[in-house]
Amino acid sequence: MRIASAVTAGLGLAGLLAGGVAAAAPQDAPHAPQRPRGTVAWGPCSAEQKELNEAGAQCAKLDVPLDYADPGGRTIQLAISRIKAKSPGQRRGVLLSNPGGPGGTGLANTLALRPALKDVADRYDLIGFDPRFLGESTPLSCGPAPRPTPPGESTTPRRDFDASVRSARDTARRCQEHGDNAALLPHASTRNVARDMDAIRAALGERELSYYGVSYGADLGAVYTQLFPRRADRIVLDSSTDPAATQYELFQRSGAPAEAALSGRLRADVERLLGHAERHPVPVAGQRLNAPLLRILFKQLVQHEENDEQLASVVADLTKAAAGEQIEPGPALAGLLELLNSPELESSMIGGAMFMCGDGGWPAGGWPGKPATYWKNMQRSRATQPVFGPYVNSMIAPCAFWGAAPREPGTKIGNAVPVLMLQARHDNNVPYEGALALHRRLTGSRLLTADIRAHGVYGRGNDGLTPVPCADRTVNDYLRDGELPAADLTCPHPAPKAGVRR
């Protein structure tokens, strides 16, 4: 399944970027001066980057300022990759990308787009990069997490909520106190990742860069257009958010469209299962799943309409387990359990948290020290959103206990840079209304709407999902020829192809 590109799978957070409404005209940031081509020392990629090496890619480490306000001070390294354009005579420039998150690594992401890009890939140097503090870039880690206490045979919603508060507080403490993090964490922000992108552009000797970003990556691209409008070439933003909303507000807004994805007998089965799990966590495969965990799993599955059969299978398996049957999890449930228990989950959660906290946007009201605000929101939501309301309204991020204010305010978006935007009309990770809000702020943009329930519109066939041919064609035409659609457009619901799961 295509996983939510936000704080990774297990949490299903939308890639959320705090921002505001722009008032001032944008100006290029005075950082990352132009450097001649050839200053990057390219070489083989690491052994872990098998796909890049097989594709003939080169990799390098690029020094950038830790603090762009002090360009002569401490530096960190960015891991970057390059696959050279195959059509030198038609070479357009460089194409960067970001897969979302925040917290997603991207060294091989532009390579992964190549099947969808088709002939367009030959016209660009495909540049991948791991954002600062992630992957093979200068790392940032938190202190080791305590061994989790498994849920008991009985619980209550309040007990589960209080446990999430303790976990968020502990994560914040472990991150702030570990190693050199007190000096590094203030510089984990979307604005700095956008500056890093421009430093990559400058180091490669390019006057402009082209870009594709999805989810948080789309929000990152919007920030780049704001900070560096004259360096933005062909920019594609897929599945974006309202730049004037706080991160918590954006998360809350994902509840209603997710709720709308459930109906009929399946909804009744889900509600019945959650009612049981709020009192007795469901025993399955040697562990117990409480209601908050089940809501996380269900939120992952409802993102894409192709996952409906998997969701029904998971609910059926869990219903049997809740009734006391010893079951062997089916493929869908087994995959989700493997995800929950993967060692990468903790690090990806930390990666997401440090950028959300660095950007700000978590509400001051109710924090710190007042979880009652979130508990009340959670309980109030049950009347209209019984499945997902308690999840999206009770989200306790470590930012609530971060203890340090962001170094900079959120980026105020508002410019006329030509941009192609894509959005699924029934996206329940980053709802459609958020894209409309960003579209109004990006006055030079064109919005392509796909009439599907999905998170991410371009290149869906790469993930075994039903492609949206008119979206893929529009993106490729824009990246190839540089012409935006004459007006906003809507792609109809595509017919599933043979072999594509539904």
Residue pairs with C-beta under 8 A, 6 or more apart in sequence:
1 300
1 301
1 304
1 306
1 307
1 310
1 335
1 463
2 303
2 304
2 455
2 456
2 460
2 463
2 465
3 9
3 300
3 339
4 12
4 13
4 14
4 100
4 215
4 299
4 300
4 303
4 429
4 455
5 15
5 99
5 100
5 101
5 104
5 214
5 215
5 216
5 217
5 455
5 456
6 12
6 13
6 14
6 15
6 16
6 100
6 101
6 102
6 215
6 216
6 352
6 429
7 13
7 15
7 101
7 102
7 103
7 348
7 349
7 351
7 352
7 353
7 356
8 101
8 103
8 104
8 344
8 345
8 348
8 349
8 351
8 352
9 300
9 339
9 345
9 348
10 296
10 339
10 340
10 345
10 349
11 296
11 349
11 352
12 296
12 299
12 300
12 303
12 429
13 251
13 352
13 356
13 395
14 215
14 216
14 241
14 250
14 251
14 254
14 429
14 430
15 100
15 101
15 102
15 215
15 216
15 217
15 218
15 219
15 241
15 430
16 216
16 219
16 241
16 247
16 250
16 251
16 356
16 361
16 430
17 190
17 216
17 219
17 220
17 222
17 223
17 241
17 243
17 247
17 359
17 361
17 410
17 411
18 245
18 246
18 247
18 359
18 360
18 361
18 410
19 219
19 223
19 243
19 244
19 361
19 410
19 411
19 412
19 413
20 243
20 244
20 409
20 410
20 411
20 412
20 413
21 243
21 244
21 412
21 413
21 414
21 441
22 226
22 412
22 413
22 414
22 415
22 441
23 412
23 414
24 412
25 415
26 225
26 226
26 227
26 229
26 414
26 415
27 229
28 227
28 228
28 229
28 230
28 231
29 68
29 195
29 198
29 227
29 228
31 65
31 68
31 71
31 195
31 198
31 199
32 64
32 68
32 195
32 198
32 199
32 201
32 202
33 202
34 202
34 205
35 202
35 203
35 205
36 205
37 204
37 205
38 205
39 203
39 205
40 60
40 62
40 80
40 203
40 204
41 60
41 61
42 58
42 59
42 60
42 82
43 58
43 59
43 60
44 53
44 58
44 59
45 52
45 53
45 57
45 58
45 59
45 81
45 107
46 59
46 136
47 53
48 136
49 57
49 59
49 81
49 107
49 108
51 108
51 111
51 112
52 59
52 81
52 83
52 107
52 108
52 111
52 128
55 83
55 111
55 114
56 83
57 81
57 82
57 83
57 111
57 128
58 81
58 82
58 83
59 79
59 80
59 81
59 82
59 107
60 79
60 80
60 81
60 82
61 77
61 78
61 79
61 80
62 77
62 78
62 80
62 199
62 200
62 203
63 75
63 76
63 77
64 75
64 76
64 77
64 78
64 132
64 195
64 196
64 199
65 71
65 72
65 73
65 74
65 75
65 76
66 73
66 74
66 75
66 76
66 183
66 184
66 187
67 73
67 74
67 187
68 192
68 195
76 132
76 133
76 137
76 138
76 184
77 137
77 138
78 129
78 130
78 131
78 132
78 137
78 138
78 196
78 199
78 200
79 107
79 129
79 130
79 135
79 136
79 137
80 107
80 127
80 128
80 129
80 200
81 107
81 108
81 110
81 111
81 127
81 128
81 129
82 125
82 126
82 127
82 128
83 110
83 111
83 114
83 125
83 126
84 125
85 91
85 92
85 122
85 123
85 124
85 125
86 121
86 122
87 122
87 123
90 122
90 123
91 123
91 124
91 125
92 123
92 124
92 210
92 233
92 234
92 479
93 124
93 125
93 206
93 207
93 208
93 209
93 210
93 233
94 124
94 125
94 126
94 127
94 201
94 204
94 206
94 209
94 210
95 110
95 124
95 125
95 126
95 127
95 209
95 210
95 211
95 212
95 479
96 110
96 127
96 128
96 129
96 197
96 200
96 201
96 209
96 210
96 211
96 212
97 106
97 109
97 110
97 113
97 127
97 128
97 211
97 212
97 213
97 217
98 104
98 106
98 109
98 131
98 193
98 211
98 213
98 214
98 216
98 217
98 220
98 221
99 105
99 106
99 109
99 112
99 214
99 215
99 217
100 213
100 214
100 215
100 216
100 217
101 131
101 215
101 216
101 217
101 348
101 351
101 352
101 355
102 131
102 190
102 216
102 351
102 352
102 355
102 356
103 134
103 348
103 349
103 350
103 351
103 352
103 353
103 354
103 355
104 131
104 134
104 216
104 217
104 348
104 351
105 130
105 131
105 134
105 135
105 136
106 128
106 129
106 130
106 131
106 135
106 217
107 128
107 129
107 130
107 135
107 136
108 128
109 128
110 126
110 127
110 128
110 212
111 126
111 128
112 462
113 121
113 126
113 212
113 459
113 462
114 121
114 126
115 459
115 461
115 462
116 458
116 459
116 461
116 462
116 472
116 475
116 476
117 476
117 479
118 476
119 476
119 480
120 476
120 479
120 480
123 479
123 480
124 210
124 479
125 204
127 200
127 204
127 209
129 137
129 196
129 197
129 200
130 136
130 137
131 137
131 193
131 196
131 355
132 138
132 187
132 188
132 192
132 193
132 196
133 139
133 140
133 184
133 188
133 351
133 354
134 140
134 351
140 181
140 184
140 185
140 188
140 354
141 178
141 179
141 347
141 350
142 171
142 174
142 175
142 178
142 181
142 350
143 174
143 175
143 177
143 178
144 174
145 170
145 171
145 174
145 346
146 170
150 287
150 288
151 160
151 281
151 288
151 289
151 290
152 281
152 288
153 280
153 281
153 288
154 279
154 280
155 278
155 279
155 280
155 281
155 290
156 278
156 279
157 278
157 291
157 378
157 390
158 375
160 278
160 290
160 291
160 292
161 371
161 374
161 375
161 378
161 394
162 371
164 292
164 394
164 396
165 371
165 396
167 396
168 396
168 397
168 398
168 400
168 401
169 398
169 400
169 401
171 349
171 350
171 353
171 398
172 398
172 399
172 400
172 401
172 402
172 403
173 401
175 181
175 185
175 350
175 353
175 354
175 398
176 182
176 185
176 402
176 403
176 404
185 354
185 357
185 358
185 404
186 358
186 404
186 406
186 407
187 358
187 407
188 354
188 355
188 357
188 358
189 355
189 358
189 359
189 406
189 407
189 408
190 219
190 220
190 223
190 355
190 358
190 359
190 411
191 223
191 227
191 359
191 408
191 411
192 358
193 220
193 355
194 220
194 223
194 224
194 227
194 228
195 227
197 209
197 211
197 220
197 224
198 209
198 224
198 227
198 228
198 231
200 209
201 208
201 209
201 231
207 231
208 230
208 231
208 232
208 233
209 231
209 232
209 233
210 233
210 234
210 235
210 479
211 221
211 224
211 232
211 233
211 234
211 235
211 236
212 221
212 236
212 238
212 458
212 475
212 479
213 219
213 220
213 221
213 236
213 237
213 238
214 238
214 239
214 456
214 458
215 238
215 239
215 240
215 429
215 430
215 455
215 456
216 355
217 238
218 237
218 238
218 239
218 240
218 241
218 421
219 237
219 240
219 241
219 243
221 235
221 236
221 237
221 419
222 237
222 240
222 243
222 411
222 413
222 419
222 438
222 442
223 411
223 413
224 231
224 232
224 235
225 232
225 235
225 415
225 417
225 419
225 442
226 411
226 412
226 413
226 414
226 415
227 411
229 415
229 417
232 417
232 419
234 418
234 420
234 478
234 479
234 482
235 417
235 418
235 419
235 420
236 419
236 420
236 421
236 422
236 458
236 475
236 478
236 479
237 419
237 420
237 421
237 422
237 438
237 445
238 421
238 422
238 423
238 456
238 457
238 458
239 422
239 423
239 424
239 427
239 429
239 430
239 435
239 455
239 456
239 457
240 421
240 423
240 430
240 434
240 435
240 438
241 250
241 430
241 434
241 435
241 438
242 250
242 253
242 433
242 434
242 437
242 438
243 410
243 411
243 412
243 413
243 437
243 438
243 441
244 437
245 253
245 434
245 437
246 361
246 362
246 363
247 356
247 359
247 361
247 362
247 397
247 399
248 361
248 362
248 363
248 395
248 397
249 363
250 430
250 434
251 392
251 395
252 377
252 392
252 393
253 431
253 433
253 434
254 388
254 392
254 428
254 429
254 430
254 431
255 381
255 385
255 388
255 389
255 391
255 392
255 393
256 384
256 385
256 431
257 426
257 427
257 428
257 431
257 432
258 299
258 302
258 387
258 388
258 392
258 428
259 384
259 385
259 386
259 387
259 388
259 389
260 426
260 428
261 302
261 305
261 426
261 428
261 453
262 270
262 302
262 387
266 311
266 312
266 315
267 387
269 315
269 316
269 319
270 298
270 315
270 387
271 386
271 387
272 319
273 282
273 294
273 315
273 318
273 319
273 322
274 291
274 294
274 295
274 386
274 387
276 282
276 322
277 289
277 290
277 291
277 294
277 322
278 290
278 291
280 322
281 288
281 289
281 290
281 291
282 288
282 289
282 294
282 318
282 321
282 322
283 321
284 317
284 318
284 321
284 327
284 329
284 333
284 337
285 329
285 334
285 337
287 337
289 297
289 318
291 390
292 390
292 391
292 394
293 340
294 318
295 387
295 388
295 390
295 391
296 391
297 314
297 336
297 340
298 311
298 314
298 387
298 388
299 388
299 391
300 336
301 307
301 310
301 311
301 314
301 332
302 311
302 428
302 453
303 427
303 428
303 429
303 453
303 454
303 455
304 453
304 454
304 455
304 465
305 452
305 453
305 454
305 502
306 465
306 466
306 496
306 500
306 501
306 502
308 502
309 501
309 502
310 332
311 332
313 330
313 331
313 332
313 333
314 330
314 332
314 333
314 336
317 327
317 329
317 330
317 332
317 333
318 333
320 327
321 327
329 337
339 345
353 397
353 398
353 399
356 362
356 397
356 399
357 397
357 398
357 399
357 402
357 406
358 406
358 407
359 406
359 410
360 405
360 406
360 409
360 410
361 410
362 397
362 399
362 400
363 373
365 373
366 372
366 373
366 374
367 373
367 400
367 401
368 400
368 401
371 396
374 393
374 394
374 395
374 396
375 394
377 393
377 394
378 389
378 390
378 393
378 394
379 390
380 393
381 389
381 390
381 392
381 393
382 389
382 390
385 392
413 438
413 441
413 442
414 441
414 442
414 443
415 441
415 442
415 443
415 444
416 442
416 443
416 444
417 442
417 444
417 445
418 444
418 445
418 484
419 442
419 444
419 445
419 446
420 445
420 446
420 448
420 474
420 475
420 478
420 484
420 485
421 435
421 438
421 439
421 442
421 445
421 446
421 447
421 448
422 447
422 448
422 450
422 457
422 458
422 471
422 475
423 432
423 435
423 447
423 448
423 449
423 450
423 457
424 432
424 449
424 450
424 452
424 453
424 454
424 455
424 456
424 457
425 432
425 449
425 450
425 451
425 452
426 432
426 451
426 452
426 453
426 454
427 435
427 453
427 454
427 455
428 453
428 455
429 455
430 455
432 449
435 447
436 447
438 445
439 445
439 447
439 488
446 484
446 485
446 487
446 488
446 489
447 488
448 457
448 470
448 471
448 474
448 485
448 488
448 489
448 490
448 491
449 488
449 489
449 490
449 491
450 457
450 468
450 471
450 490
450 491
451 490
451 491
451 492
451 493
452 466
452 468
452 493
452 494
454 460
454 465
457 468
457 471
458 468
458 471
458 472
458 475
459 467
459 472
460 466
460 467
460 468
461 467
461 472
461 500
464 500
464 501
465 500
465 501
466 494
466 495
466 496
466 497
466 500
466 502
467 494
467 497
468 491
468 494
469 491
469 494
470 489
470 491
470 492
471 491
474 485
474 489
474 491
477 483
478 484
496 502
